[in-house]
Amino acid sequence: MEQEQESVEEFKIEAEQEPRGSGPQVGRWLLQALREVAETVIPAVAIALVINLFLAQATQVLGQSMEPNLHTSQRVVVEKVTYRFVHGPRRGDIVVINLPGQTEMLIKRVVGLPGETVEVRRGEVYIDGKRLDEPWKIKPGGGNYGPQIIPPLHVFVLGDNRGASNDSRSFGPVPIECIVGHAWFSYWPPEYIGFVE
């Protein structure tokens, strides 16, 4: 009889101890899991924001204005460091522009630099009266422009598909502060993987 009473008391003690112990254990486990998530997710989000704001971002080509060199739905990495810390935009660079009043960012090629006189005739570019030698592929066409002197801290941009491009011929020279960055690397679709030229 004493043995039965002892075993019943032991069972009560074990039963009482389990629920008490499991509550704090679950709480500790939950706190540990939240802490690990915070230690992993918060730095990852912060790093992604810093990269996107200051170093590089991905963007998609919309429309046909840069054909035959870039195609609609092609995805490119835009690097932001060079123009901030190394040098300004150079002739021939493909840049992403965020102009006030435009609903989407534009991707265009720099053809004219500050202080130059630019003129476009039948899709061909003239800088300071001389026809620009463009080593990249273009599709001629579109409207004429100029001659006009490009103001300081501005560049003149055109699409490579001159007959189907909304560019500086319609909105004028672009302030350098409106340039998001340099289109640097194409990563999608796979057949276009490589550096943007």
N, C-alpha and C positions, 0 to 999 in steps of 0.2 A: 504494500500500500504506500509505504514511504517512497519506494522507487518510482511508482506511478506519479505521485505528487511532484517528485523532483523533476521527472521528465516533462510533465506538463508545465512546470515553472520555467524550465530551460527553453521549452518551445515558445512560451510567452515572451521570455527575454529576447530570443532570437527574432521573433516576429516584430517586437517593438523596435529593435535596433535597426532592422532593414529599412523601413520607411524613413526613419530619421536620417539615416546615413545617405539614402539615395537622393533626397531633396537637395542638400548642399552639394552633392556630387554633380547633379545635373546643372545646378547653377554655376558651379565652378567650370564645368565643361563648356557651358554656353558662353560664359565670359571669356574663356580661353579661345574659343572659336571666333567670337566677335573681334577679339584683339588681333588674332592672326589675319583675319580678313581685312581689318583696318590697316595693319602693317603692310599688307600686300597691295590692296586696292588703292588706297589713298596715294601712295607714292607713284603707282602706275598711272593714275589719272593725272597727277601733277606733272609727271614726265611727258605724257602725251600732250598736255596743254602747252607746255614750254616748247616742245618740238613743233607743234602746229602753229603757235604764235610767232616764234622767232627763227626756227631752223628750216622747216620744210612742211609741205602739205600736199595732199593728193587732190587732183582736179580732173574733170572730164571735159574733153573737147566737144563742144556743141556746134553743129552746123558744118558747112563745107568751106568756110572761108579760108582755111589753111591747107586745103588740098593743093597739090598732090603729096604734101609732106606730112600732114596730120589729118586724121579722118574722124568723122563724127563718132562719138562714143569711145574713142580712144582715151585711155587714162594715163596721165603723166604725173610725175613728182615735180613739184615746184620748189626749188631751193631759194631760201630767203637771205642767206648769210652774205653772199658776194656783194650785192648792191648796198648793203648796210655798212660793211666793214672793209671791203677790198677795193671796189671800183664801181662806177655807175654803169648803166646799161650801155652796151656797145652795138654798133651797127651789125645787123645780122642776128642778134639775139632774139629768141622767141620768148615773149614775156606774157605774163598774165596780168590783166589790168582790172581794177575795180573802180569804175567811174561813177561819180554821183549821178543819180537819175537813171542809171542802167539797172535792170532787174537781175542781170546775170553778169558774172565776170567774163571778160573777153580774152581771147588768146590771139596775139598778133606778133608781127616781126618788126623790130626797130630798123628803120631805113634812114632816118634823118636825126642828127644830133644838134644840141643847142648851138645857136649862132649861125647855122648853115641856112642857105636859101634853098628851099625844096620846091620842086615842081613835078607834077605827074602828068604825062601826056600819053593817052591811050594805054594806060597801065604801066608805062615805063617811067622810071624815076630818074630825075635830073637833080644833082646836088651842085650848087654854085655854078649852074649852067652846063655841067658835064654829065653825060649819061652814066648812071651808076652801073657798074659791073656787078651783077647779082649771081654769085656762084651756086645759089640754091635754086631749086626748080620753082618756076612760077607759071600760072595760067594768066596771060595778059588779058586786059579788058577793063571795063569800068570807066568811071568818070575821070575828068581832068581836074587838076588842082594847082593853085598857085600861079606864079611864084610867090612864096611867102618865107620870111625869115622865122626860123624856129626860136621862140623866146628862151631865155636862160631857164635852166632846171626843167626843161620840157624835151620830149622826143616826138618824132613823127613815126607813126606805125601804120603798116598796111597788112592786109591778109595776103597770103601767097596766091590765092585764087582771086585775082583782082576784080573780076567781073561779078563776084558774089560775096563781097566783103563789106561789112560796116566798120569803117576804120577812120583814120585821121582825115580822110577826104570829106567825111561828113561831120565829125565832131572836133576836128582840129588837133593841134599838137597836145600831147598828153603830159600832165604834170608828173614828174618822176615820183612824187609822193603817192600817186595813184597806182604805181606798179607794185603788185604783190610780190613778185619774184620772177626768177628765170626758169622757164620750162626746161628741165634738165634730163629726165629719164622717163621713157615710156615703158610701162609694165603690163599693159593689157590693151588689146588681146595679145596672146603669145606671139603671133607672127610679127608684131611690131616692137617686141622687147628690144631695148637698146637706148643709147643716148640720143637726145633730140638734136637735130641739126637744122 
